[in-house]
Amino acid sequence: MEQLINLDKELFLFLNGLGSEAFDGFWMIITKQIYWSPFFIAVFYLLQKKVGWKGLGIIILFLTALITFTDQITNLFKYSFERLRPCNNPEFDGIIREVITRKSFSFFSGHASNSFATTTFIVLIIRNYYKHTYLLYLFPLIFAYSRIYLGLHYPGDILSGYLAGAIFGFGCYKLYLFLGNKYNFIIKHD
């Protein structure tokens, strides 16, 4: 386990070290959800075209529950493991690029888990309607990488967040199908 943690730290140092001041502002924008609003609106538009307003409303309810659940599980892990963020790790003082600092813990990344969970859920719903739906996964990849760039998470935090998000997103999709079939609220379009 210690070898894995050391590898995680070395990979973090490498990836974080690739940054430069010229791009700091860009990655600070990337890391904030509000700036992704046009992307979210476009995805909701594509969903609405296929499932209608009622279907979109139901999907938004599921997304709300998914984000709430994922966020709470992420916080449970963070406060159980209490892994220091790279920006708070005294071992890295003066070595890393600290663009942003946070006082909370690091393991696992909420940005990674929430973005991967919601993307997985959405992709599973619309994959049959649109070609190249898998490209939506660029969102969590870019979004979560910003956390390494800014000095807030180790790569292991991101990968663990992706894994948790994939599990939660898939589970939410299965619940959506089960309840949708039981209560007949899934609207299928060609």
C-alpha positions in Angstrom: 0.0 0.0 0.0 2.9 2.4 0.8 4.4 1.8 -2.6 1.0 2.7 -4.2 0.8 5.9 -2.2 4.3 6.8 -3.2 3.5 6.2 -6.8 0.4 8.4 -6.5 2.5 11.2 -5.0 5.1 10.9 -7.7 2.5 11.0 -10.5 0.9 14.0 -8.8 4.2 15.8 -8.7 4.7 15.1 -12.4 1.2 16.2 -13.5 1.1 19.2 -11.2 4.5 20.2 -12.4 3.3 20.4 -16.0 1.4 23.6 -15.2 2.4 27.2 -15.8 1.1 30.5 -14.6 -0.1 31.4 -18.1 -2.7 28.6 -17.8 -3.7 29.0 -14.1 -6.7 31.2 -14.9 -8.0 28.8 -17.5 -7.9 25.8 -15.1 -9.5 27.9 -12.3 -12.4 28.4 -14.7 -12.5 24.7 -15.7 -12.7 23.6 -12.0 -15.9 25.6 -11.3 -19.2 24.0 -12.2 -21.0 27.2 -13.1 -18.8 27.7 -16.1 -19.9 24.4 -17.5 -23.5 25.6 -17.6 -23.7 25.9 -21.4 -22.5 22.3 -21.7 -25.2 21.1 -19.1 -27.9 23.1 -20.9 -26.9 21.5 -24.3 -27.0 18.0 -22.7 -30.4 18.8 -21.2 -31.6 20.0 -24.6 -30.5 16.8 -26.2 -32.3 14.8 -23.5 -35.5 16.8 -23.8 -35.6 16.3 -27.5 -35.7 12.5 -26.9 -37.7 12.1 -23.7 -39.8 15.2 -23.6 -40.4 17.6 -20.7 -41.9 15.1 -18.3 -39.0 12.7 -19.0 -36.4 15.4 -18.5 -38.0 16.4 -15.2 -37.8 12.8 -14.0 -34.2 12.6 -15.1 -33.4 15.8 -13.3 -35.0 14.3 -10.1 -32.8 11.3 -10.5 -29.7 13.4 -11.1 -30.5 15.5 -8.0 -30.7 12.3 -5.9 -27.6 10.9 -7.5 -25.5 14.0 -6.8 -26.8 14.2 -3.2 -26.0 10.6 -2.6 -22.6 10.7 -4.3 -21.6 13.9 -2.5 -22.5 12.5 0.9 -20.6 9.2 0.3 -17.6 11.2 -0.9 -17.7 13.3 2.3 -18.0 10.1 4.4 -14.9 8.8 2.7 -13.0 12.1 3.1 -13.7 12.3 6.8 -13.0 8.6 7.4 -9.6 8.6 5.7 -8.6 12.2 6.4 -6.0 12.2 3.7 -4.4 15.6 3.4 -4.8 17.4 0.2 -1.5 17.9 -1.7 -1.7 21.7 -1.0 -1.9 21.0 2.8 0.8 18.2 2.8 3.9 19.6 4.6 6.0 17.1 2.5 5.2 19.2 -0.6 5.9 22.7 0.9 7.7 24.7 -1.8 7.7 21.8 -4.3 4.2 21.9 -5.9 2.2 24.5 -7.7 -0.5 25.6 -5.2 -2.9 27.5 -7.4 -5.8 27.0 -4.9 -5.9 25.8 -1.4 -8.7 24.1 0.5 -8.8 22.9 4.1 -11.0 19.8 3.6 -9.6 16.4 2.9 -8.6 14.8 -0.3 -9.7 11.1 -0.7 -11.7 10.8 -2.9 -12.4 13.6 -5.2 -16.0 14.9 -5.2 -15.4 16.6 -8.5 -14.4 13.3 -10.0 -17.1 11.2 -8.4 -20.0 13.6 -9.1 -19.0 14.3 -12.6 -18.4 10.7 -13.5 -21.7 9.5 -11.8 -23.8 12.0 -13.6 -22.1 11.5 -16.9 -22.4 7.7 -16.6 -26.1 8.0 -15.8 -26.8 10.4 -18.8 -24.7 8.3 -21.2 -26.6 5.2 -20.3 -29.9 6.9 -21.0 -29.0 8.6 -24.3 -26.4 6.2 -25.8 -29.0 4.7 -28.1 -30.2 8.1 -29.4 -27.0 9.8 -30.3 -23.9 8.6 -32.0 -20.6 9.3 -30.1 -22.4 9.8 -26.8 -19.2 8.5 -25.1 -17.6 11.9 -25.9 -19.6 13.2 -22.9 -16.9 11.5 -20.8 -14.5 14.3 -21.8 -16.3 16.5 -19.2 -15.3 14.5 -16.1 -11.8 13.8 -17.5 -11.1 17.5 -18.0 -13.1 18.7 -15.0 -11.3 16.3 -12.5 -7.9 16.8 -14.0 -8.2 20.5 -13.0 -8.0 19.4 -9.4 -4.6 17.9 -9.9 -3.4 20.9 -11.9 -4.5 23.2 -9.1 -2.8 21.2 -6.4 -6.0 19.9 -4.7 -6.0 16.2 -5.4 -3.7 13.2 -6.1 -4.4 11.1 -9.2 -5.5 8.3 -6.9 -8.2 10.5 -5.5 -9.4 11.2 -9.0 -9.3 7.6 -10.1 -11.1 6.4 -7.0 -13.7 9.1 -7.5 -14.2 7.9 -11.1 -14.7 4.4 -9.9 -17.2 5.4 -7.2 -19.0 7.7 -9.7 -19.2 4.9 -12.3 -20.7 2.5 -9.7 -23.2 5.1 -8.4 -24.1 6.3 -11.9 -24.7 2.7 -13.1 -26.7 2.0 -9.9 -28.9 5.1 -10.4 -29.5 4.1 -14.0 -30.6 0.6 -12.9 -32.9 2.2 -10.3 -34.2 4.5 -13.0 -35.0 1.5 -15.3 -36.6 -0.5 -12.5 -38.8 2.3 -11.2 -39.5 3.5 -14.8 -40.7 0.1 -15.8 -42.7 -0.4 -12.6 -44.4 3.0 -12.7 -44.3 3.5 -16.5 -42.5 6.8 -16.6 -39.7 6.0 -19.1 -40.6 7.5 -22.4 -39.0 5.9 -25.3 -38.5 7.7 -28.6 -36.8 6.6 -31.9 
